[in-house]
């Protein structure tokens, strides 16, 4: 779930390196939604889908990202 990653990033020391393809996919969703600022690696086609070439770097969780994570967790 992308929101679980967002919550982890919210508490992480940034910039953070993301190496797992499934996490990078979630990060791509969060970046598209404007919840994080991140550099994503290039992709290449593999049988049945795509794979990332390299790592992603998360620079920051945006103010909207903090609000979304707090709302999701029920935090005030």
Order of alpha helices (4+ residues) and beta strands (2+ residues): alpha-beta-alpha-beta-beta-beta-beta-alpha
